[in-house]
Amino acid sequence: MKHFFWIVLIVINFTVSAQHKLEKDIDFDGIIDTVFVDHDNATIVCVLSSEKFKKIVSKPIEILNLESAIKDARDGFYFENHWMRAGYSNQFRYDKRLKKIRLIGMSRYEFGNAANDGSGESSVNLLTGDYLGDWNYFDLESNNSEGELIKIPTIKTKMYFDKIYLDNFEEAVYFNYAERCSELYYEHRDKMKNKRK
């Protein structure tokens, strides 16, 4: 039983550690690069072979938590940050022309309150500006005043951002996205409410 406990502890430790570090060829030169979350400094760090293994570091992310992770993506990587009832993901890819790591996509989700009011998810492609949002709201007057979770029709619109690279990425990028996403949610929620009256 004692050995089983240590094996489980080692597996858990390895799994948690593996989520914070990714080793793959990010700059497409055939040499393995490294991306990891530096929890001591609350940053994302990328070490590229094409940059002579010099560290490329994001700005500090104050809301970084233990669940923050680096995950593999086709042609790049994701940085994910999750809390109890919400979270977000950022997709980065190496720009061969500029020789910089660029943020190319963002997504976020929320579970809302206990009734799931405000729950849903959205994503934006920073290369095309395409935004998709699938959100819900809880209508207290619906279902014979027992309340009902109402799905808002998928929001499809354009949302543009200036070019963002890893070395100037910070939590303000997420908050800007979340705020603009929230404005769209309330606008479309109110339209839905008026339509259902």
C-alpha atoms as an extended CHARMM CRD file, in Angstrom:
* protein
*
       197  EXT
         1         1  MET       CA              0.0000000000        0.0000000000        0.0000000000  PROA      1               0.0000000000
         2         2  LYS       CA              2.8760000000        2.3290000000        0.8310000000  PROA      2               0.0000000000
         3         3  HSD       CA              4.4720000000        1.7530000000       -2.5850000000  PROA      3               0.0000000000
         4         4  PHE       CA              1.1390000000        2.3700000000       -4.3160000000  PROA      4               0.0000000000
         5         5  PHE       CA              0.8380000000        5.7530000000       -2.5540000000  PROA      5               0.0000000000
         6         6  TRP       CA              4.3100000000        6.8260000000       -3.7650000000  PROA      6               0.0000000000
         7         7  ILE       CA              3.6200000000        5.6790000000       -7.3240000000  PROA      7               0.0000000000
         8         8  VAL       CA              0.3630000000        7.6680000000       -7.3990000000  PROA      8               0.0000000000
         9         9  LEU       CA              2.1660000000       10.7150000000       -5.9800000000  PROA      9               0.0000000000
        10        10  ILE       CA              4.9290000000       10.4940000000       -8.6070000000  PROA      10              0.0000000000
        11        11  VAL       CA              2.3970000000       10.1100000000      -11.4660000000  PROA      11              0.0000000000
        12        12  ILE       CA              0.3840000000       13.1080000000      -10.2230000000  PROA      12              0.0000000000
        13        13  ASN       CA              3.5500000000       15.1890000000       -9.8590000000  PROA      13              0.0000000000
        14        14  PHE       CA              4.7140000000       14.2370000000      -13.3700000000  PROA      14              0.0000000000
        15        15  THR       CA              1.3020000000       15.0410000000      -14.8700000000  PROA      15              0.0000000000
        16        16  VAL       CA              1.1580000000       18.4740000000      -13.2260000000  PROA      16              0.0000000000
        17        17  SER       CA              4.7520000000       19.2690000000      -14.2340000000  PROA      17              0.0000000000
        18        18  ALA       CA              4.1940000000       18.1400000000      -17.8170000000  PROA      18              0.0000000000
        19        19  GLN       CA              1.3750000000       20.6390000000      -18.2220000000  PROA      19              0.0000000000
        20        20  HSD       CA              3.7290000000       23.5360000000      -17.5260000000  PROA      20              0.0000000000
        21        21  LYS       CA              6.3930000000       22.6730000000      -20.1330000000  PROA      21              0.0000000000
        22        22  LEU       CA              6.3230000000       21.8300000000      -23.8250000000  PROA      22              0.0000000000
        23        23  GLU       CA              9.2690000000       20.6860000000      -25.9330000000  PROA      23              0.0000000000
        24        24  LYS       CA              8.8260000000       20.7910000000      -29.7220000000  PROA      24              0.0000000000
        25        25  ASP       CA             10.1520000000       22.5210000000      -32.8100000000  PROA      25              0.0000000000
        26        26  ILE       CA              8.2800000000       25.8230000000      -32.6750000000  PROA      26              0.0000000000
        27        27  ASP       CA             10.3850000000       27.8720000000      -35.1160000000  PROA      27              0.0000000000
        28        28  PHE       CA             10.4390000000       25.1470000000      -37.8280000000  PROA      28              0.0000000000
        29        29  ASP       CA             14.2350000000       24.7170000000      -38.0000000000  PROA      29              0.0000000000
        30        30  GLY       CA             14.2740000000       21.0270000000      -37.0580000000  PROA      30              0.0000000000
        31        31  ILE       CA             15.6440000000       21.6940000000      -33.5420000000  PROA      31              0.0000000000
        32        32  ILE       CA             13.5910000000       21.2200000000      -30.3750000000  PROA      32              0.0000000000
        33        33  ASP       CA             12.5310000000       24.4190000000      -28.5750000000  PROA      33              0.0000000000
        34        34  THR       CA             11.0010000000       24.8350000000      -25.1190000000  PROA      34              0.0000000000
        35        35  VAL       CA              7.9750000000       26.7280000000      -23.8090000000  PROA      35              0.0000000000
        36        36  PHE       CA              7.0200000000       26.8040000000      -20.1440000000  PROA      36              0.0000000000
        37        37  VAL       CA              5.1410000000       28.6930000000      -17.4510000000  PROA      37              0.0000000000
        38        38  ASP       CA              7.5050000000       30.3850000000      -14.9970000000  PROA      38              0.0000000000
        39        39  HSD       CA              5.3650000000       30.4690000000      -11.8600000000  PROA      39              0.0000000000
        40        40  ASP       CA              8.0190000000       32.2770000000       -9.8310000000  PROA      40              0.0000000000
        41        41  ASN       CA              7.8670000000       35.2840000000      -12.1590000000  PROA      41              0.0000000000
        42        42  ALA       CA              4.2950000000       34.7360000000      -13.4250000000  PROA      42              0.0000000000
        43        43  THR       CA              5.3720000000       34.6830000000      -17.0750000000  PROA      43              0.0000000000
        44        44  ILE       CA              5.3570000000       32.5010000000      -20.1870000000  PROA      44              0.0000000000
        45        45  VAL       CA              8.8840000000       31.7070000000      -21.3710000000  PROA      45              0.0000000000
        46        46  CYS       CA              9.9130000000       30.4390000000      -24.7920000000  PROA      46              0.0000000000
        47        47  VAL       CA             13.4420000000       29.3510000000      -25.6560000000  PROA      47              0.0000000000
        48        48  LEU       CA             14.0200000000       29.1400000000      -29.4150000000  PROA      48              0.0000000000
        49        49  SER       CA             16.9860000000       27.5220000000      -31.1350000000  PROA      49              0.0000000000
        50        50  SER       CA             16.8050000000       30.0900000000      -33.9520000000  PROA      50              0.0000000000
        51        51  GLU       CA             17.3310000000       32.8430000000      -31.3500000000  PROA      51              0.0000000000
        52        52  LYS       CA             20.4110000000       31.0500000000      -29.9600000000  PROA      52              0.0000000000
        53        53  PHE       CA             18.2790000000       29.7850000000      -27.0490000000  PROA      53              0.0000000000
        54        54  LYS       CA             17.7570000000       33.2900000000      -25.6830000000  PROA      54              0.0000000000
        55        55  LYS       CA             14.6220000000       33.4900000000      -23.5180000000  PROA      55              0.0000000000
        56        56  ILE       CA             11.5770000000       35.2580000000      -24.9470000000  PROA      56              0.0000000000
        57        57  VAL       CA              9.4260000000       36.2500000000      -21.9870000000  PROA      57              0.0000000000
        58        58  SER       CA              5.8670000000       37.5530000000      -21.7350000000  PROA      58              0.0000000000
        59        59  LYS       CA              4.9490000000       40.3860000000      -19.4230000000  PROA      59              0.0000000000
        60        60  PRO       CA              3.8720000000       39.2850000000      -15.9190000000  PROA      60              0.0000000000
        61        61  ILE       CA              0.4370000000       37.6580000000      -15.6710000000  PROA      61              0.0000000000
        62        62  GLU       CA             -0.8250000000       38.5860000000      -12.2020000000  PROA      62              0.0000000000
        63        63  ILE       CA             -3.7960000000       36.2050000000      -12.2950000000  PROA      63              0.0000000000
        64        64  LEU       CA             -1.6410000000       33.1710000000      -13.0760000000  PROA      64              0.0000000000
        65        65  ASN       CA             -2.5980000000       30.1100000000      -11.0270000000  PROA      65              0.0000000000
        66        66  LEU       CA             -1.3860000000       26.5590000000      -10.4570000000  PROA      66              0.0000000000
        67        67  GLU       CA             -3.6900000000       25.2390000000      -13.1800000000  PROA      67              0.0000000000
        68        68  SER       CA             -2.0780000000       27.4960000000      -15.7980000000  PROA      68              0.0000000000
        69        69  ALA       CA             -0.6230000000       25.3030000000      -18.5250000000  PROA      69              0.0000000000
        70        70  ILE       CA              1.2040000000       25.1620000000      -21.8420000000  PROA      70              0.0000000000
        71        71  LYS       CA             -0.3340000000       22.6940000000      -24.2860000000  PROA      71              0.0000000000
        72        72  ASP       CA              0.5890000000       21.5190000000      -27.7460000000  PROA      72              0.0000000000
        73        73  ALA       CA             -1.1550000000       23.0150000000      -30.7680000000  PROA      73              0.0000000000
        74        74  ARG       CA             -0.6930000000       22.3550000000      -34.4540000000  PROA      74              0.0000000000
        75        75  ASP       CA              2.1260000000       24.6870000000      -35.5620000000  PROA      75              0.0000000000
        76        76  GLY       CA              2.4560000000       26.2400000000      -32.1040000000  PROA      76              0.0000000000
        77        77  PHE       CA              1.1970000000       26.1030000000      -28.5470000000  PROA      77              0.0000000000
        78        78  TYR       CA             -1.6320000000       27.1420000000      -26.2260000000  PROA      78              0.0000000000
        79        79  PHE       CA             -1.3560000000       29.0020000000      -22.9490000000  PROA      79              0.0000000000
        80        80  GLU       CA             -4.3430000000       28.1220000000      -20.7460000000  PROA      80              0.0000000000
        81        81  ASN       CA             -5.4900000000       29.7150000000      -17.5150000000  PROA      81              0.0000000000
        82        82  HSD       CA             -8.4430000000       28.2150000000      -15.6110000000  PROA      82              0.0000000000
        83        83  TRP       CA            -10.3170000000       29.1260000000      -12.4350000000  PROA      83              0.0000000000
        84        84  MET       CA            -13.2610000000       27.5160000000      -10.6610000000  PROA      84              0.0000000000
        85        85  ARG       CA            -16.0060000000       28.7240000000      -13.0290000000  PROA      85              0.0000000000
        86        86  ALA       CA            -14.1990000000       30.4230000000      -15.8970000000  PROA      86              0.0000000000
        87        87  GLY       CA            -11.0400000000       30.3080000000      -17.9660000000  PROA      87              0.0000000000
        88        88  TYR       CA             -9.3310000000       31.1860000000      -21.1920000000  PROA      88              0.0000000000
        89        89  SER       CA             -6.9050000000       29.8900000000      -23.7870000000  PROA      89              0.0000000000
        90        90  ASN       CA             -4.4530000000       31.7260000000      -26.0430000000  PROA      90              0.0000000000
        91        91  GLN       CA             -2.9390000000       30.2100000000      -29.1940000000  PROA      91              0.0000000000
        92        92  PHE       CA              0.5590000000       31.2610000000      -30.2800000000  PROA      92              0.0000000000
        93        93  ARG       CA              2.4170000000       30.5110000000      -33.5050000000  PROA      93              0.0000000000
        94        94  TYR       CA              5.8740000000       31.4040000000      -34.7940000000  PROA      94              0.0000000000
        95        95  ASP       CA              5.8710000000       34.1060000000      -37.4910000000  PROA      95              0.0000000000
        96        96  LYS       CA              8.6580000000       33.0740000000      -39.8820000000  PROA      96              0.0000000000
        97        97  ARG       CA              8.8310000000       36.4590000000      -41.6030000000  PROA      97              0.0000000000
        98        98  LEU       CA              9.1840000000       38.5230000000      -38.4210000000  PROA      98              0.0000000000
        99        99  LYS       CA             10.8700000000       35.7380000000      -36.4540000000  PROA      99              0.0000000000
       100       100  LYS       CA              8.5450000000       36.3720000000      -33.5310000000  PROA      100             0.0000000000
       101       101  ILE       CA              5.9380000000       34.3430000000      -31.6540000000  PROA      101             0.0000000000
       102       102  ARG       CA              2.5120000000       35.7860000000      -32.4100000000  PROA      102             0.0000000000
       103       103  LEU       CA             -0.8290000000       35.4110000000      -30.6410000000  PROA      103             0.0000000000
       104       104  ILE       CA             -3.2140000000       34.1320000000      -33.3290000000  PROA      104             0.0000000000
       105       105  GLY       CA             -6.3160000000       33.0680000000      -31.3980000000  PROA      105             0.0000000000
       106       106  MET       CA             -8.1540000000       33.4290000000      -28.1000000000  PROA      106             0.0000000000
       107       107  SER       CA            -11.0530000000       31.6250000000      -26.4990000000  PROA      107             0.0000000000
       108       108  ARG       CA            -12.8340000000       31.9040000000      -23.1650000000  PROA      108             0.0000000000
       109       109  TYR       CA            -15.6270000000       30.1960000000      -21.2290000000  PROA      109             0.0000000000
       110       110  GLU       CA            -17.7810000000       30.8510000000      -18.1880000000  PROA      110             0.0000000000
       111       111  PHE       CA            -20.1440000000       28.6270000000      -16.2180000000  PROA      111             0.0000000000
       112       112  GLY       CA            -22.0550000000       31.6530000000      -14.9070000000  PROA      112             0.0000000000
       113       113  ASN       CA            -23.7900000000       31.6260000000      -11.5140000000  PROA      113             0.0000000000
       114       114  ALA       CA            -25.5630000000       28.6790000000       -9.8780000000  PROA      114             0.0000000000
       115       115  ALA       CA            -28.3510000000       28.9150000000      -12.4750000000  PROA      115             0.0000000000
       116       116  ASN       CA            -25.7520000000       29.0940000000      -15.2670000000  PROA      116             0.0000000000
       117       117  ASP       CA            -26.8250000000       32.6490000000      -16.0990000000  PROA      117             0.0000000000
       118       118  GLY       CA            -24.1180000000       34.0620000000      -18.3630000000  PROA      118             0.0000000000
       119       119  SER       CA            -22.6580000000       30.6450000000      -19.1700000000  PROA      119             0.0000000000
       120       120  GLY       CA            -21.1040000000       29.8590000000      -22.5150000000  PROA      120             0.0000000000
       121       121  GLU       CA            -17.9870000000       30.1880000000      -24.6010000000  PROA      121             0.0000000000
       122       122  SER       CA            -16.4660000000       32.2620000000      -27.3580000000  PROA      122             0.0000000000
       123       123  SER       CA            -13.4430000000       32.4040000000      -29.6320000000  PROA      123             0.0000000000
       124       124  VAL       CA            -11.7390000000       34.9120000000      -31.8790000000  PROA      124             0.0000000000
       125       125  ASN       CA             -9.3070000000       34.3130000000      -34.7300000000  PROA      125             0.0000000000
       126       126  LEU       CA             -6.8180000000       37.1770000000      -34.5920000000  PROA      126             0.0000000000
       127       127  LEU       CA             -5.6700000000       36.5440000000      -38.1630000000  PROA      127             0.0000000000
       128       128  THR       CA             -9.1470000000       36.9790000000      -39.6790000000  PROA      128             0.0000000000
       129       129  GLY       CA            -11.0100000000       38.8690000000      -36.9220000000  PROA      129             0.0000000000
       130       130  ASP       CA            -13.7510000000       36.2080000000      -36.9050000000  PROA      130             0.0000000000
       131       131  TYR       CA            -15.5950000000       36.0470000000      -33.5590000000  PROA      131             0.0000000000
       132       132  LEU       CA            -17.9890000000       33.2630000000      -32.5030000000  PROA      132             0.0000000000
       133       133  GLY       CA            -19.9310000000       33.3330000000      -29.2440000000  PROA      133             0.0000000000
       134       134  ASP       CA            -22.3480000000       30.7590000000      -27.8120000000  PROA      134             0.0000000000
       135       135  TRP       CA            -23.9190000000       32.1580000000      -24.6330000000  PROA      135             0.0000000000
       136       136  ASN       CA            -26.9100000000       31.5260000000      -22.3640000000  PROA      136             0.0000000000
       137       137  TYR       CA            -28.9520000000       33.5490000000      -19.9240000000  PROA      137             0.0000000000
       138       138  PHE       CA            -31.4220000000       32.5030000000      -17.2360000000  PROA      138             0.0000000000
       139       139  ASP       CA            -34.9310000000       33.8710000000      -17.7610000000  PROA      139             0.0000000000
       140       140  LEU       CA            -36.7200000000       34.0140000000      -14.3850000000  PROA      140             0.0000000000
       141       141  GLU       CA            -40.1370000000       34.6550000000      -15.9530000000  PROA      141             0.0000000000
       142       142  SER       CA            -39.9840000000       31.7170000000      -18.3550000000  PROA      142             0.0000000000
       143       143  ASN       CA            -41.3820000000       28.2100000000      -17.7850000000  PROA      143             0.0000000000
       144       144  ASN       CA            -44.3830000000       29.3540000000      -15.7030000000  PROA      144             0.0000000000
       145       145  SER       CA            -42.1130000000       31.6040000000      -13.6090000000  PROA      145             0.0000000000
       146       146  GLU       CA            -39.9200000000       28.6510000000      -12.6160000000  PROA      146             0.0000000000
       147       147  GLY       CA            -37.1290000000       29.9870000000      -14.7940000000  PROA      147             0.0000000000
       148       148  GLU       CA            -35.3520000000       28.5350000000      -17.7910000000  PROA      148             0.0000000000
       149       149  LEU       CA            -31.8760000000       28.6730000000      -19.3240000000  PROA      149             0.0000000000
       150       150  ILE       CA            -32.1650000000       30.3260000000      -22.7330000000  PROA      150             0.0000000000
       151       151  LYS       CA            -29.6070000000       29.8450000000      -25.5050000000  PROA      151             0.0000000000
       152       152  ILE       CA            -28.7680000000       33.0450000000      -27.3620000000  PROA      152             0.0000000000
       153       153  PRO       CA            -28.3280000000       32.4350000000      -31.1230000000  PROA      153             0.0000000000
       154       154  THR       CA            -24.6510000000       32.0690000000      -32.0120000000  PROA      154             0.0000000000
       155       155  ILE       CA            -23.0330000000       35.4880000000      -32.2570000000  PROA      155             0.0000000000
       156       156  LYS       CA            -20.9740000000       35.8100000000      -35.4320000000  PROA      156             0.0000000000
       157       157  THR       CA            -19.1840000000       39.0970000000      -35.9550000000  PROA      157             0.0000000000
       158       158  LYS       CA            -15.7920000000       40.6980000000      -36.4820000000  PROA      158             0.0000000000
       159       159  MET       CA            -13.4940000000       41.6190000000      -33.5980000000  PROA      159             0.0000000000
       160       160  TYR       CA            -10.1090000000       43.0730000000      -34.4620000000  PROA      160             0.0000000000
       161       161  PHE       CA             -6.9780000000       43.4550000000      -32.3370000000  PROA      161             0.0000000000
       162       162  ASP       CA             -3.5720000000       44.9720000000      -32.9820000000  PROA      162             0.0000000000
       163       163  LYS       CA             -0.8340000000       42.3990000000      -33.5540000000  PROA      163             0.0000000000
       164       164  ILE       CA              0.2160000000       40.8510000000      -30.2500000000  PROA      164             0.0000000000
       165       165  TYR       CA              3.4640000000       38.9720000000      -29.7240000000  PROA      165             0.0000000000
       166       166  LEU       CA              4.6380000000       36.8490000000      -26.8170000000  PROA      166             0.0000000000
       167       167  ASP       CA              7.0570000000       39.4940000000      -25.5220000000  PROA      167             0.0000000000
       168       168  ASN       CA              4.2360000000       42.0460000000      -25.0960000000  PROA      168             0.0000000000
       169       169  PHE       CA              1.5080000000       39.5900000000      -24.0630000000  PROA      169             0.0000000000
       170       170  GLU       CA             -0.0620000000       40.3100000000      -20.6570000000  PROA      170             0.0000000000
       171       171  GLU       CA             -3.3420000000       39.7420000000      -18.8230000000  PROA      171             0.0000000000
       172       172  ALA       CA             -4.6760000000       43.0680000000      -20.1620000000  PROA      172             0.0000000000
       173       173  VAL       CA             -4.9720000000       41.2830000000      -23.5340000000  PROA      173             0.0000000000
       174       174  TYR       CA             -7.4220000000       38.8010000000      -22.0050000000  PROA      174             0.0000000000
       175       175  PHE       CA             -9.3480000000       41.4820000000      -20.1010000000  PROA      175             0.0000000000
       176       176  ASN       CA             -9.7580000000       43.5260000000      -23.2880000000  PROA      176             0.0000000000
       177       177  TYR       CA            -11.1370000000       40.4720000000      -25.0800000000  PROA      177             0.0000000000
       178       178  ALA       CA            -13.3930000000       39.5350000000      -22.1420000000  PROA      178             0.0000000000
       179       179  GLU       CA            -14.8090000000       43.0710000000      -21.9140000000  PROA      179             0.0000000000
       180       180  ARG       CA            -15.6150000000       43.2520000000      -25.6230000000  PROA      180             0.0000000000
       181       181  CYS       CA            -17.0850000000       39.7500000000      -25.4710000000  PROA      181             0.0000000000
       182       182  SER       CA            -19.2420000000       40.7720000000      -22.4900000000  PROA      182             0.0000000000
       183       183  GLU       CA            -20.5840000000       43.8010000000      -24.3660000000  PROA      183             0.0000000000
       184       184  LEU       CA            -21.6680000000       41.5160000000      -27.2180000000  PROA      184             0.0000000000
       185       185  TYR       CA            -23.3000000000       39.1340000000      -24.7330000000  PROA      185             0.0000000000
       186       186  TYR       CA            -25.4340000000       41.8550000000      -23.1080000000  PROA      186             0.0000000000
       187       187  GLU       CA            -26.3750000000       43.3530000000      -26.4690000000  PROA      187             0.0000000000
       188       188  HSD       CA            -27.5780000000       40.0060000000      -27.8520000000  PROA      188             0.0000000000
       189       189  ARG       CA            -29.1450000000       38.9170000000      -24.5550000000  PROA      189             0.0000000000
       190       190  ASP       CA            -31.2740000000       42.0790000000      -24.4710000000  PROA      190             0.0000000000
       191       191  LYS       CA            -32.3270000000       41.5330000000      -28.0990000000  PROA      191             0.0000000000
       192       192  MET       CA            -33.3580000000       37.9770000000      -27.2140000000  PROA      192             0.0000000000
       193       193  LYS       CA            -35.2920000000       39.1360000000      -24.1630000000  PROA      193             0.0000000000
       194       194  ASN       CA            -37.1960000000       41.7290000000      -26.1840000000  PROA      194             0.0000000000
       195       195  LYS       CA            -37.9480000000       39.1600000000      -28.8630000000  PROA      195             0.0000000000
       196       196  ARG       CA            -39.4100000000       36.7520000000      -26.3000000000  PROA      196             0.0000000000
       197       197  LYS       CA            -41.7380000000       39.3240000000      -24.6660000000  PROA      197             0.0000000000
